[in-house]
Amino acid sequence: MNQSPDIPGVIAPPPIIALATFLLGLVLDWILPSFFILRGILGFGTRLIVGAVLIASGATIAGLAIRSFLRAGTNVDPWKPAVSLVTAGIFAYTRNPMYLALILILAGLAIALASDWMVVLLVPAALILHFGVVKREERYLAAKFGESYRDYVSKVSRYV
């Protein structure tokens, strides 16, 4: 019998996508510096405050999501099988809090570090997360949890 494995088949681990975005942004800032977006708009102190708020918000959202997964006894890592469908806690408000958290953290780092390239790279990173991770997870969860997942999708927004 040719049975597919019990995994979502995400394109890459989301933390690796975020790390690659961060590092590529820093490398591009070094090779091709651009100072017209963030440094021209926000002063140093403002950038640090805005960046810190975004990073703290993202870390809080990620922490709440991880806690919900652990309480439900399911895997946090999207490349491992889902043991149960988590719909409580932060998941009652958004279906993808961890990916939202990653984008918030990256945006906070970009602003705090005045990395114009990282801001630009947020767009492809978000698209890779959406099409390479979220959409694949959605197909997997719909196949695995059926009507329960479809009911959840009808009630809770994908991101916010």
Contacts in CASP RR format, 6 or more apart in sequence:
PFRMAT RR
TARGET T0000
AUTHOR 0000-0000-0000
METHOD contacts of the structure
MODEL  1
MNQSPDIPGVIAPPPIIALATFLLGLVLDWILPSFFILRGILGFGTRLIV
GAVLIASGATIAGLAIRSFLRAGTNVDPWKPAVSLVTAGIFAYTRNPMYL
ALILILAGLAIALASDWMVVLLVPAALILHFGVVKREERYLAAKFGESYR
DYVSKVSRYV
6 81 0 8 1.000
6 144 0 8 1.000
7 79 0 8 1.000
7 80 0 8 1.000
7 81 0 8 1.000
7 140 0 8 1.000
8 78 0 8 1.000
8 79 0 8 1.000
8 82 0 8 1.000
8 133 0 8 1.000
8 136 0 8 1.000
8 137 0 8 1.000
8 139 0 8 1.000
8 140 0 8 1.000
8 141 0 8 1.000
9 79 0 8 1.000
9 136 0 8 1.000
9 140 0 8 1.000
10 78 0 8 1.000
10 79 0 8 1.000
10 132 0 8 1.000
10 133 0 8 1.000
10 136 0 8 1.000
10 137 0 8 1.000
11 128 0 8 1.000
11 131 0 8 1.000
11 132 0 8 1.000
11 133 0 8 1.000
11 136 0 8 1.000
12 128 0 8 1.000
12 132 0 8 1.000
12 133 0 8 1.000
13 77 0 8 1.000
13 78 0 8 1.000
13 79 0 8 1.000
14 78 0 8 1.000
14 98 0 8 1.000
14 99 0 8 1.000
14 102 0 8 1.000
14 129 0 8 1.000
14 133 0 8 1.000
15 102 0 8 1.000
17 102 0 8 1.000
17 125 0 8 1.000
17 128 0 8 1.000
17 129 0 8 1.000
17 133 0 8 1.000
18 102 0 8 1.000
18 105 0 8 1.000
18 106 0 8 1.000
18 125 0 8 1.000
21 106 0 8 1.000
21 118 0 8 1.000
21 121 0 8 1.000
21 122 0 8 1.000
21 124 0 8 1.000
21 125 0 8 1.000
22 106 0 8 1.000
22 109 0 8 1.000
22 118 0 8 1.000
24 117 0 8 1.000
24 121 0 8 1.000
25 115 0 8 1.000
25 117 0 8 1.000
25 118 0 8 1.000
25 121 0 8 1.000
26 113 0 8 1.000
26 115 0 8 1.000
26 117 0 8 1.000
26 118 0 8 1.000
28 117 0 8 1.000
28 121 0 8 1.000
29 113 0 8 1.000
29 115 0 8 1.000
29 116 0 8 1.000
29 117 0 8 1.000
29 118 0 8 1.000
32 117 0 8 1.000
34 116 0 8 1.000
34 117 0 8 1.000
35 114 0 8 1.000
35 116 0 8 1.000
36 116 0 8 1.000
37 116 0 8 1.000
37 119 0 8 1.000
38 47 0 8 1.000
38 110 0 8 1.000
38 111 0 8 1.000
38 114 0 8 1.000
38 115 0 8 1.000
38 116 0 8 1.000
38 119 0 8 1.000
39 114 0 8 1.000
42 50 0 8 1.000
42 111 0 8 1.000
42 114 0 8 1.000
47 111 0 8 1.000
47 112 0 8 1.000
47 114 0 8 1.000
48 112 0 8 1.000
50 108 0 8 1.000
50 111 0 8 1.000
50 112 0 8 1.000
51 107 0 8 1.000
51 108 0 8 1.000
51 109 0 8 1.000
51 111 0 8 1.000
51 112 0 8 1.000
52 108 0 8 1.000
52 112 0 8 1.000
53 108 0 8 1.000
54 104 0 8 1.000
54 105 0 8 1.000
54 107 0 8 1.000
54 108 0 8 1.000
54 111 0 8 1.000
55 104 0 8 1.000
55 105 0 8 1.000
55 108 0 8 1.000
55 109 0 8 1.000
55 112 0 8 1.000
57 101 0 8 1.000
57 104 0 8 1.000
58 100 0 8 1.000
58 101 0 8 1.000
58 102 0 8 1.000
58 104 0 8 1.000
58 105 0 8 1.000
59 101 0 8 1.000
59 105 0 8 1.000
61 90 0 8 1.000
61 97 0 8 1.000
61 98 0 8 1.000
61 100 0 8 1.000
61 101 0 8 1.000
61 104 0 8 1.000
62 97 0 8 1.000
62 98 0 8 1.000
62 101 0 8 1.000
62 102 0 8 1.000
62 105 0 8 1.000
63 101 0 8 1.000
64 89 0 8 1.000
64 90 0 8 1.000
64 97 0 8 1.000
65 90 0 8 1.000
65 91 0 8 1.000
65 97 0 8 1.000
65 98 0 8 1.000
65 101 0 8 1.000
66 76 0 8 1.000
66 98 0 8 1.000
68 86 0 8 1.000
68 88 0 8 1.000
68 89 0 8 1.000
68 90 0 8 1.000
68 91 0 8 1.000
69 75 0 8 1.000
69 76 0 8 1.000
69 86 0 8 1.000
70 76 0 8 1.000
71 88 0 8 1.000
72 83 0 8 1.000
72 84 0 8 1.000
72 86 0 8 1.000
72 88 0 8 1.000
73 83 0 8 1.000
73 84 0 8 1.000
74 82 0 8 1.000
74 83 0 8 1.000
74 84 0 8 1.000
74 86 0 8 1.000
75 81 0 8 1.000
75 82 0 8 1.000
75 83 0 8 1.000
78 133 0 8 1.000
78 137 0 8 1.000
82 140 0 8 1.000
82 141 0 8 1.000
82 144 0 8 1.000
82 145 0 8 1.000
85 141 0 8 1.000
85 145 0 8 1.000
85 148 0 8 1.000
85 149 0 8 1.000
85 152 0 8 1.000
87 152 0 8 1.000
87 156 0 8 1.000
90 97 0 8 1.000
91 97 0 8 1.000
91 156 0 8 1.000
92 156 0 8 1.000
93 156 0 8 1.000
93 157 0 8 1.000
93 160 0 8 1.000
94 100 0 8 1.000
94 156 0 8 1.000
94 157 0 8 1.000
94 158 0 8 1.000
94 159 0 8 1.000
94 160 0 8 1.000
95 152 0 8 1.000
95 153 0 8 1.000
95 156 0 8 1.000
95 157 0 8 1.000
95 158 0 8 1.000
95 159 0 8 1.000
96 134 0 8 1.000
96 158 0 8 1.000
96 159 0 8 1.000
99 129 0 8 1.000
99 130 0 8 1.000
99 133 0 8 1.000
99 134 0 8 1.000
99 159 0 8 1.000
100 159 0 8 1.000
100 160 0 8 1.000
102 129 0 8 1.000
103 122 0 8 1.000
103 125 0 8 1.000
103 126 0 8 1.000
103 129 0 8 1.000
106 118 0 8 1.000
106 122 0 8 1.000
106 125 0 8 1.000
107 119 0 8 1.000
107 122 0 8 1.000
109 115 0 8 1.000
109 118 0 8 1.000
110 118 0 8 1.000
110 119 0 8 1.000
110 122 0 8 1.000
111 119 0 8 1.000
134 158 0 8 1.000
138 153 0 8 1.000
141 149 0 8 1.000
142 149 0 8 1.000
142 150 0 8 1.000
142 153 0 8 1.000
END
